[in-house]
């Protein structure tokens, strides 16, 4: 796994001039247009990146976007990978590990999801602060300390300050958010 990550990072750096992102962004269904806000420096198609999965979901563009957003250097995944596409958890998490090896300090993920709360409306934003994993754990298999601890601390899987900041920004801009 480590050699695949290193090879992928080396390839990406060779294509981007060693672009070092501070933030990683995974754009799910419906939020791919955020790319229009990025001052794009480089675009790489997933199919051209060694060992990178390729999204089979029609609405997912399948590109890594490198550039600046709100003054920060970012790498954005325009489209992502799903367990239902037949990928293993290791393949699904591979791009996050690559982004970490490239230097990201923070990761923002988005997705379209359903809700059972009748007070929520289609298009409402939700900020999650915890989850229950009902899928196979991506940490299964041999542990490699270079990728992190065997059992990472899950007492705060989502950063409370980032959650508060997102909620405050939504409130300030009049965006309905739960």
MODELLER restraints for C-alpha pairs under 7 A, 6 or more apart:
rsr = mdl.restraints
at = mdl.atoms
rsr.add(forms.Gaussian(group=physical.xy_distance, feature=features.Distance(at['CA:4:A'], at['CA:51:A']), mean=6.74, stdev=0.5))
rsr.add(forms.Gaussian(group=physical.xy_distance, feature=features.Distance(at['CA:5:A'], at['CA:98:A']), mean=5.61, stdev=0.5))
rsr.add(forms.Gaussian(group=physical.xy_distance, feature=features.Distance(at['CA:8:A'], at['CA:49:A']), mean=6.73, stdev=0.5))
rsr.add(forms.Gaussian(group=physical.xy_distance, feature=features.Distance(at['CA:8:A'], at['CA:50:A']), mean=5.58, stdev=0.5))
rsr.add(forms.Gaussian(group=physical.xy_distance, feature=features.Distance(at['CA:8:A'], at['CA:51:A']), mean=6.75, stdev=0.5))
rsr.add(forms.Gaussian(group=physical.xy_distance, feature=features.Distance(at['CA:9:A'], at['CA:98:A']), mean=6.30, stdev=0.5))
rsr.add(forms.Gaussian(group=physical.xy_distance, feature=features.Distance(at['CA:9:A'], at['CA:102:A']), mean=6.54, stdev=0.5))
rsr.add(forms.Gaussian(group=physical.xy_distance, feature=features.Distance(at['CA:13:A'], at['CA:19:A']), mean=6.40, stdev=0.5))
rsr.add(forms.Gaussian(group=physical.xy_distance, feature=features.Distance(at['CA:16:A'], at['CA:42:A']), mean=6.20, stdev=0.5))
rsr.add(forms.Gaussian(group=physical.xy_distance, feature=features.Distance(at['CA:20:A'], at['CA:102:A']), mean=6.06, stdev=0.5))
rsr.add(forms.Gaussian(group=physical.xy_distance, feature=features.Distance(at['CA:20:A'], at['CA:103:A']), mean=6.01, stdev=0.5))
rsr.add(forms.Gaussian(group=physical.xy_distance, feature=features.Distance(at['CA:21:A'], at['CA:73:A']), mean=4.74, stdev=0.5))
rsr.add(forms.Gaussian(group=physical.xy_distance, feature=features.Distance(at['CA:21:A'], at['CA:74:A']), mean=4.71, stdev=0.5))
rsr.add(forms.Gaussian(group=physical.xy_distance, feature=features.Distance(at['CA:21:A'], at['CA:75:A']), mean=5.85, stdev=0.5))
rsr.add(forms.Gaussian(group=physical.xy_distance, feature=features.Distance(at['CA:21:A'], at['CA:102:A']), mean=6.91, stdev=0.5))
rsr.add(forms.Gaussian(group=physical.xy_distance, feature=features.Distance(at['CA:21:A'], at['CA:103:A']), mean=6.09, stdev=0.5))
rsr.add(forms.Gaussian(group=physical.xy_distance, feature=features.Distance(at['CA:21:A'], at['CA:104:A']), mean=5.47, stdev=0.5))
rsr.add(forms.Gaussian(group=physical.xy_distance, feature=features.Distance(at['CA:22:A'], at['CA:72:A']), mean=6.69, stdev=0.5))
rsr.add(forms.Gaussian(group=physical.xy_distance, feature=features.Distance(at['CA:22:A'], at['CA:73:A']), mean=5.39, stdev=0.5))
rsr.add(forms.Gaussian(group=physical.xy_distance, feature=features.Distance(at['CA:22:A'], at['CA:74:A']), mean=5.82, stdev=0.5))
rsr.add(forms.Gaussian(group=physical.xy_distance, feature=features.Distance(at['CA:22:A'], at['CA:103:A']), mean=6.36, stdev=0.5))
rsr.add(forms.Gaussian(group=physical.xy_distance, feature=features.Distance(at['CA:22:A'], at['CA:104:A']), mean=4.38, stdev=0.5))
rsr.add(forms.Gaussian(group=physical.xy_distance, feature=features.Distance(at['CA:22:A'], at['CA:105:A']), mean=5.56, stdev=0.5))
rsr.add(forms.Gaussian(group=physical.xy_distance, feature=features.Distance(at['CA:22:A'], at['CA:106:A']), mean=6.87, stdev=0.5))
rsr.add(forms.Gaussian(group=physical.xy_distance, feature=features.Distance(at['CA:23:A'], at['CA:73:A']), mean=6.55, stdev=0.5))
rsr.add(forms.Gaussian(group=physical.xy_distance, feature=features.Distance(at['CA:23:A'], at['CA:74:A']), mean=4.78, stdev=0.5))
rsr.add(forms.Gaussian(group=physical.xy_distance, feature=features.Distance(at['CA:23:A'], at['CA:75:A']), mean=6.49, stdev=0.5))
rsr.add(forms.Gaussian(group=physical.xy_distance, feature=features.Distance(at['CA:23:A'], at['CA:104:A']), mean=4.99, stdev=0.5))
rsr.add(forms.Gaussian(group=physical.xy_distance, feature=features.Distance(at['CA:23:A'], at['CA:105:A']), mean=6.00, stdev=0.5))
rsr.add(forms.Gaussian(group=physical.xy_distance, feature=features.Distance(at['CA:23:A'], at['CA:106:A']), mean=5.00, stdev=0.5))
rsr.add(forms.Gaussian(group=physical.xy_distance, feature=features.Distance(at['CA:23:A'], at['CA:107:A']), mean=5.80, stdev=0.5))
rsr.add(forms.Gaussian(group=physical.xy_distance, feature=features.Distance(at['CA:24:A'], at['CA:74:A']), mean=5.75, stdev=0.5))
rsr.add(forms.Gaussian(group=physical.xy_distance, feature=features.Distance(at['CA:24:A'], at['CA:75:A']), mean=5.06, stdev=0.5))
rsr.add(forms.Gaussian(group=physical.xy_distance, feature=features.Distance(at['CA:24:A'], at['CA:76:A']), mean=5.82, stdev=0.5))
rsr.add(forms.Gaussian(group=physical.xy_distance, feature=features.Distance(at['CA:24:A'], at['CA:99:A']), mean=6.61, stdev=0.5))
rsr.add(forms.Gaussian(group=physical.xy_distance, feature=features.Distance(at['CA:24:A'], at['CA:104:A']), mean=5.96, stdev=0.5))
rsr.add(forms.Gaussian(group=physical.xy_distance, feature=features.Distance(at['CA:24:A'], at['CA:106:A']), mean=6.25, stdev=0.5))
rsr.add(forms.Gaussian(group=physical.xy_distance, feature=features.Distance(at['CA:24:A'], at['CA:107:A']), mean=4.63, stdev=0.5))
rsr.add(forms.Gaussian(group=physical.xy_distance, feature=features.Distance(at['CA:24:A'], at['CA:108:A']), mean=6.27, stdev=0.5))
rsr.add(forms.Gaussian(group=physical.xy_distance, feature=features.Distance(at['CA:25:A'], at['CA:75:A']), mean=6.27, stdev=0.5))
rsr.add(forms.Gaussian(group=physical.xy_distance, feature=features.Distance(at['CA:25:A'], at['CA:76:A']), mean=4.49, stdev=0.5))
rsr.add(forms.Gaussian(group=physical.xy_distance, feature=features.Distance(at['CA:25:A'], at['CA:77:A']), mean=6.15, stdev=0.5))
rsr.add(forms.Gaussian(group=physical.xy_distance, feature=features.Distance(at['CA:25:A'], at['CA:107:A']), mean=5.75, stdev=0.5))
rsr.add(forms.Gaussian(group=physical.xy_distance, feature=features.Distance(at['CA:25:A'], at['CA:108:A']), mean=4.79, stdev=0.5))
rsr.add(forms.Gaussian(group=physical.xy_distance, feature=features.Distance(at['CA:25:A'], at['CA:109:A']), mean=5.87, stdev=0.5))
rsr.add(forms.Gaussian(group=physical.xy_distance, feature=features.Distance(at['CA:26:A'], at['CA:76:A']), mean=5.76, stdev=0.5))
rsr.add(forms.Gaussian(group=physical.xy_distance, feature=features.Distance(at['CA:26:A'], at['CA:77:A']), mean=4.80, stdev=0.5))
rsr.add(forms.Gaussian(group=physical.xy_distance, feature=features.Distance(at['CA:26:A'], at['CA:78:A']), mean=6.80, stdev=0.5))
rsr.add(forms.Gaussian(group=physical.xy_distance, feature=features.Distance(at['CA:26:A'], at['CA:80:A']), mean=6.93, stdev=0.5))
rsr.add(forms.Gaussian(group=physical.xy_distance, feature=features.Distance(at['CA:26:A'], at['CA:108:A']), mean=6.26, stdev=0.5))
rsr.add(forms.Gaussian(group=physical.xy_distance, feature=features.Distance(at['CA:26:A'], at['CA:109:A']), mean=4.71, stdev=0.5))
rsr.add(forms.Gaussian(group=physical.xy_distance, feature=features.Distance(at['CA:26:A'], at['CA:110:A']), mean=6.14, stdev=0.5))
rsr.add(forms.Gaussian(group=physical.xy_distance, feature=features.Distance(at['CA:27:A'], at['CA:76:A']), mean=6.93, stdev=0.5))
rsr.add(forms.Gaussian(group=physical.xy_distance, feature=features.Distance(at['CA:27:A'], at['CA:77:A']), mean=5.82, stdev=0.5))
rsr.add(forms.Gaussian(group=physical.xy_distance, feature=features.Distance(at['CA:27:A'], at['CA:78:A']), mean=5.39, stdev=0.5))
rsr.add(forms.Gaussian(group=physical.xy_distance, feature=features.Distance(at['CA:27:A'], at['CA:79:A']), mean=5.84, stdev=0.5))
rsr.add(forms.Gaussian(group=physical.xy_distance, feature=features.Distance(at['CA:27:A'], at['CA:109:A']), mean=6.40, stdev=0.5))
rsr.add(forms.Gaussian(group=physical.xy_distance, feature=features.Distance(at['CA:27:A'], at['CA:110:A']), mean=5.39, stdev=0.5))
rsr.add(forms.Gaussian(group=physical.xy_distance, feature=features.Distance(at['CA:27:A'], at['CA:111:A']), mean=6.87, stdev=0.5))
rsr.add(forms.Gaussian(group=physical.xy_distance, feature=features.Distance(at['CA:28:A'], at['CA:79:A']), mean=5.89, stdev=0.5))
rsr.add(forms.Gaussian(group=physical.xy_distance, feature=features.Distance(at['CA:28:A'], at['CA:80:A']), mean=6.62, stdev=0.5))
rsr.add(forms.Gaussian(group=physical.xy_distance, feature=features.Distance(at['CA:28:A'], at['CA:110:A']), mean=5.04, stdev=0.5))
rsr.add(forms.Gaussian(group=physical.xy_distance, feature=features.Distance(at['CA:28:A'], at['CA:111:A']), mean=4.14, stdev=0.5))
rsr.add(forms.Gaussian(group=physical.xy_distance, feature=features.Distance(at['CA:28:A'], at['CA:112:A']), mean=6.49, stdev=0.5))
rsr.add(forms.Gaussian(group=physical.xy_distance, feature=features.Distance(at['CA:29:A'], at['CA:111:A']), mean=5.63, stdev=0.5))
rsr.add(forms.Gaussian(group=physical.xy_distance, feature=features.Distance(at['CA:29:A'], at['CA:112:A']), mean=5.51, stdev=0.5))
rsr.add(forms.Gaussian(group=physical.xy_distance, feature=features.Distance(at['CA:30:A'], at['CA:112:A']), mean=6.82, stdev=0.5))
rsr.add(forms.Gaussian(group=physical.xy_distance, feature=features.Distance(at['CA:32:A'], at['CA:78:A']), mean=5.68, stdev=0.5))
rsr.add(forms.Gaussian(group=physical.xy_distance, feature=features.Distance(at['CA:37:A'], at['CA:69:A']), mean=6.64, stdev=0.5))
rsr.add(forms.Gaussian(group=physical.xy_distance, feature=features.Distance(at['CA:38:A'], at['CA:67:A']), mean=6.05, stdev=0.5))
rsr.add(forms.Gaussian(group=physical.xy_distance, feature=features.Distance(at['CA:38:A'], at['CA:68:A']), mean=5.52, stdev=0.5))
rsr.add(forms.Gaussian(group=physical.xy_distance, feature=features.Distance(at['CA:38:A'], at['CA:69:A']), mean=4.86, stdev=0.5))
rsr.add(forms.Gaussian(group=physical.xy_distance, feature=features.Distance(at['CA:39:A'], at['CA:67:A']), mean=5.29, stdev=0.5))
rsr.add(forms.Gaussian(group=physical.xy_distance, feature=features.Distance(at['CA:39:A'], at['CA:68:A']), mean=5.05, stdev=0.5))
rsr.add(forms.Gaussian(group=physical.xy_distance, feature=features.Distance(at['CA:39:A'], at['CA:69:A']), mean=6.43, stdev=0.5))
rsr.add(forms.Gaussian(group=physical.xy_distance, feature=features.Distance(at['CA:40:A'], at['CA:65:A']), mean=6.75, stdev=0.5))
rsr.add(forms.Gaussian(group=physical.xy_distance, feature=features.Distance(at['CA:40:A'], at['CA:66:A']), mean=5.85, stdev=0.5))
rsr.add(forms.Gaussian(group=physical.xy_distance, feature=features.Distance(at['CA:40:A'], at['CA:67:A']), mean=4.37, stdev=0.5))
rsr.add(forms.Gaussian(group=physical.xy_distance, feature=features.Distance(at['CA:40:A'], at['CA:68:A']), mean=6.69, stdev=0.5))
rsr.add(forms.Gaussian(group=physical.xy_distance, feature=features.Distance(at['CA:41:A'], at['CA:66:A']), mean=5.56, stdev=0.5))
rsr.add(forms.Gaussian(group=physical.xy_distance, feature=features.Distance(at['CA:41:A'], at['CA:67:A']), mean=4.74, stdev=0.5))
rsr.add(forms.Gaussian(group=physical.xy_distance, feature=features.Distance(at['CA:42:A'], at['CA:65:A']), mean=6.08, stdev=0.5))
rsr.add(forms.Gaussian(group=physical.xy_distance, feature=features.Distance(at['CA:42:A'], at['CA:66:A']), mean=5.03, stdev=0.5))
rsr.add(forms.Gaussian(group=physical.xy_distance, feature=features.Distance(at['CA:42:A'], at['CA:67:A']), mean=6.73, stdev=0.5))
rsr.add(forms.Gaussian(group=physical.xy_distance, feature=features.Distance(at['CA:43:A'], at['CA:63:A']), mean=6.59, stdev=0.5))
rsr.add(forms.Gaussian(group=physical.xy_distance, feature=features.Distance(at['CA:43:A'], at['CA:64:A']), mean=5.71, stdev=0.5))
rsr.add(forms.Gaussian(group=physical.xy_distance, feature=features.Distance(at['CA:43:A'], at['CA:65:A']), mean=4.76, stdev=0.5))
rsr.add(forms.Gaussian(group=physical.xy_distance, feature=features.Distance(at['CA:43:A'], at['CA:66:A']), mean=6.25, stdev=0.5))
rsr.add(forms.Gaussian(group=physical.xy_distance, feature=features.Distance(at['CA:44:A'], at['CA:63:A']), mean=5.54, stdev=0.5))
rsr.add(forms.Gaussian(group=physical.xy_distance, feature=features.Distance(at['CA:44:A'], at['CA:64:A']), mean=5.14, stdev=0.5))
rsr.add(forms.Gaussian(group=physical.xy_distance, feature=features.Distance(at['CA:44:A'], at['CA:65:A']), mean=6.68, stdev=0.5))
rsr.add(forms.Gaussian(group=physical.xy_distance, feature=features.Distance(at['CA:45:A'], at['CA:62:A']), mean=5.96, stdev=0.5))
rsr.add(forms.Gaussian(group=physical.xy_distance, feature=features.Distance(at['CA:45:A'], at['CA:63:A']), mean=4.35, stdev=0.5))
rsr.add(forms.Gaussian(group=physical.xy_distance, feature=features.Distance(at['CA:45:A'], at['CA:64:A']), mean=6.29, stdev=0.5))
rsr.add(forms.Gaussian(group=physical.xy_distance, feature=features.Distance(at['CA:46:A'], at['CA:52:A']), mean=6.00, stdev=0.5))
rsr.add(forms.Gaussian(group=physical.xy_distance, feature=features.Distance(at['CA:46:A'], at['CA:53:A']), mean=6.80, stdev=0.5))
rsr.add(forms.Gaussian(group=physical.xy_distance, feature=features.Distance(at['CA:46:A'], at['CA:54:A']), mean=5.72, stdev=0.5))
rsr.add(forms.Gaussian(group=physical.xy_distance, feature=features.Distance(at['CA:46:A'], at['CA:62:A']), mean=5.43, stdev=0.5))
rsr.add(forms.Gaussian(group=physical.xy_distance, feature=features.Distance(at['CA:46:A'], at['CA:63:A']), mean=5.39, stdev=0.5))
rsr.add(forms.Gaussian(group=physical.xy_distance, feature=features.Distance(at['CA:46:A'], at['CA:64:A']), mean=6.84, stdev=0.5))
rsr.add(forms.Gaussian(group=physical.xy_distance, feature=features.Distance(at['CA:47:A'], at['CA:54:A']), mean=5.90, stdev=0.5))
rsr.add(forms.Gaussian(group=physical.xy_distance, feature=features.Distance(at['CA:53:A'], at['CA:91:A']), mean=6.65, stdev=0.5))
rsr.add(forms.Gaussian(group=physical.xy_distance, feature=features.Distance(at['CA:54:A'], at['CA:62:A']), mean=6.54, stdev=0.5))
rsr.add(forms.Gaussian(group=physical.xy_distance, feature=features.Distance(at['CA:55:A'], at['CA:62:A']), mean=5.85, stdev=0.5))
rsr.add(forms.Gaussian(group=physical.xy_distance, feature=features.Distance(at['CA:55:A'], at['CA:79:A']), mean=6.73, stdev=0.5))
rsr.add(forms.Gaussian(group=physical.xy_distance, feature=features.Distance(at['CA:55:A'], at['CA:80:A']), mean=6.02, stdev=0.5))
rsr.add(forms.Gaussian(group=physical.xy_distance, feature=features.Distance(at['CA:55:A'], at['CA:81:A']), mean=5.40, stdev=0.5))
rsr.add(forms.Gaussian(group=physical.xy_distance, feature=features.Distance(at['CA:56:A'], at['CA:85:A']), mean=6.92, stdev=0.5))
rsr.add(forms.Gaussian(group=physical.xy_distance, feature=features.Distance(at['CA:60:A'], at['CA:78:A']), mean=6.39, stdev=0.5))
rsr.add(forms.Gaussian(group=physical.xy_distance, feature=features.Distance(at['CA:60:A'], at['CA:79:A']), mean=4.14, stdev=0.5))
rsr.add(forms.Gaussian(group=physical.xy_distance, feature=features.Distance(at['CA:60:A'], at['CA:80:A']), mean=6.88, stdev=0.5))
rsr.add(forms.Gaussian(group=physical.xy_distance, feature=features.Distance(at['CA:61:A'], at['CA:78:A']), mean=5.68, stdev=0.5))
rsr.add(forms.Gaussian(group=physical.xy_distance, feature=features.Distance(at['CA:61:A'], at['CA:79:A']), mean=5.52, stdev=0.5))
rsr.add(forms.Gaussian(group=physical.xy_distance, feature=features.Distance(at['CA:62:A'], at['CA:78:A']), mean=5.70, stdev=0.5))
rsr.add(forms.Gaussian(group=physical.xy_distance, feature=features.Distance(at['CA:62:A'], at['CA:79:A']), mean=5.15, stdev=0.5))
rsr.add(forms.Gaussian(group=physical.xy_distance, feature=features.Distance(at['CA:63:A'], at['CA:77:A']), mean=6.07, stdev=0.5))
rsr.add(forms.Gaussian(group=physical.xy_distance, feature=features.Distance(at['CA:63:A'], at['CA:78:A']), mean=5.19, stdev=0.5))
rsr.add(forms.Gaussian(group=physical.xy_distance, feature=features.Distance(at['CA:63:A'], at['CA:79:A']), mean=6.92, stdev=0.5))
rsr.add(forms.Gaussian(group=physical.xy_distance, feature=features.Distance(at['CA:64:A'], at['CA:75:A']), mean=6.60, stdev=0.5))
rsr.add(forms.Gaussian(group=physical.xy_distance, feature=features.Distance(at['CA:64:A'], at['CA:76:A']), mean=5.65, stdev=0.5))
rsr.add(forms.Gaussian(group=physical.xy_distance, feature=features.Distance(at['CA:64:A'], at['CA:77:A']), mean=4.82, stdev=0.5))
rsr.add(forms.Gaussian(group=physical.xy_distance, feature=features.Distance(at['CA:64:A'], at['CA:78:A']), mean=6.16, stdev=0.5))
rsr.add(forms.Gaussian(group=physical.xy_distance, feature=features.Distance(at['CA:65:A'], at['CA:75:A']), mean=5.49, stdev=0.5))
rsr.add(forms.Gaussian(group=physical.xy_distance, feature=features.Distance(at['CA:65:A'], at['CA:76:A']), mean=5.00, stdev=0.5))
rsr.add(forms.Gaussian(group=physical.xy_distance, feature=features.Distance(at['CA:65:A'], at['CA:77:A']), mean=6.44, stdev=0.5))
rsr.add(forms.Gaussian(group=physical.xy_distance, feature=features.Distance(at['CA:66:A'], at['CA:74:A']), mean=5.84, stdev=0.5))
rsr.add(forms.Gaussian(group=physical.xy_distance, feature=features.Distance(at['CA:66:A'], at['CA:75:A']), mean=4.57, stdev=0.5))
rsr.add(forms.Gaussian(group=physical.xy_distance, feature=features.Distance(at['CA:66:A'], at['CA:76:A']), mean=6.54, stdev=0.5))
rsr.add(forms.Gaussian(group=physical.xy_distance, feature=features.Distance(at['CA:67:A'], at['CA:73:A']), mean=5.68, stdev=0.5))
rsr.add(forms.Gaussian(group=physical.xy_distance, feature=features.Distance(at['CA:67:A'], at['CA:74:A']), mean=5.53, stdev=0.5))
rsr.add(forms.Gaussian(group=physical.xy_distance, feature=features.Distance(at['CA:67:A'], at['CA:75:A']), mean=6.65, stdev=0.5))
rsr.add(forms.Gaussian(group=physical.xy_distance, feature=features.Distance(at['CA:68:A'], at['CA:74:A']), mean=5.68, stdev=0.5))
rsr.add(forms.Gaussian(group=physical.xy_distance, feature=features.Distance(at['CA:81:A'], at['CA:92:A']), mean=5.66, stdev=0.5))
rsr.add(forms.Gaussian(group=physical.xy_distance, feature=features.Distance(at['CA:82:A'], at['CA:92:A']), mean=6.59, stdev=0.5))
rsr.add(forms.Gaussian(group=physical.xy_distance, feature=features.Distance(at['CA:83:A'], at['CA:89:A']), mean=6.90, stdev=0.5))
rsr.add(forms.Gaussian(group=physical.xy_distance, feature=features.Distance(at['CA:89:A'], at['CA:136:A']), mean=6.90, stdev=0.5))
rsr.add(forms.Gaussian(group=physical.xy_distance, feature=features.Distance(at['CA:89:A'], at['CA:137:A']), mean=6.91, stdev=0.5))
rsr.add(forms.Gaussian(group=physical.xy_distance, feature=features.Distance(at['CA:89:A'], at['CA:138:A']), mean=4.75, stdev=0.5))
rsr.add(forms.Gaussian(group=physical.xy_distance, feature=features.Distance(at['CA:90:A'], at['CA:138:A']), mean=5.48, stdev=0.5))
rsr.add(forms.Gaussian(group=physical.xy_distance, feature=features.Distance(at['CA:124:A'], at['CA:176:A']), mean=5.95, stdev=0.5))
rsr.add(forms.Gaussian(group=physical.xy_distance, feature=features.Distance(at['CA:124:A'], at['CA:177:A']), mean=6.03, stdev=0.5))
rsr.add(forms.Gaussian(group=physical.xy_distance, feature=features.Distance(at['CA:125:A'], at['CA:176:A']), mean=6.50, stdev=0.5))
rsr.add(forms.Gaussian(group=physical.xy_distance, feature=features.Distance(at['CA:125:A'], at['CA:177:A']), mean=4.68, stdev=0.5))
rsr.add(forms.Gaussian(group=physical.xy_distance, feature=features.Distance(at['CA:125:A'], at['CA:178:A']), mean=6.22, stdev=0.5))
rsr.add(forms.Gaussian(group=physical.xy_distance, feature=features.Distance(at['CA:126:A'], at['CA:177:A']), mean=5.54, stdev=0.5))
rsr.add(forms.Gaussian(group=physical.xy_distance, feature=features.Distance(at['CA:126:A'], at['CA:178:A']), mean=4.62, stdev=0.5))
rsr.add(forms.Gaussian(group=physical.xy_distance, feature=features.Distance(at['CA:127:A'], at['CA:163:A']), mean=6.88, stdev=0.5))
rsr.add(forms.Gaussian(group=physical.xy_distance, feature=features.Distance(at['CA:127:A'], at['CA:178:A']), mean=6.25, stdev=0.5))
rsr.add(forms.Gaussian(group=physical.xy_distance, feature=features.Distance(at['CA:129:A'], at['CA:158:A']), mean=5.55, stdev=0.5))
rsr.add(forms.Gaussian(group=physical.xy_distance, feature=features.Distance(at['CA:130:A'], at['CA:157:A']), mean=6.70, stdev=0.5))
rsr.add(forms.Gaussian(group=physical.xy_distance, feature=features.Distance(at['CA:130:A'], at['CA:158:A']), mean=6.80, stdev=0.5))
rsr.add(forms.Gaussian(group=physical.xy_distance, feature=features.Distance(at['CA:143:A'], at['CA:150:A']), mean=5.96, stdev=0.5))
rsr.add(forms.Gaussian(group=physical.xy_distance, feature=features.Distance(at['CA:167:A'], at['CA:177:A']), mean=6.99, stdev=0.5))
rsr.add(forms.Gaussian(group=physical.xy_distance, feature=features.Distance(at['CA:170:A'], at['CA:176:A']), mean=6.90, stdev=0.5))
rsr.add(forms.Gaussian(group=physical.xy_distance, feature=features.Distance(at['CA:170:A'], at['CA:177:A']), mean=6.54, stdev=0.5))
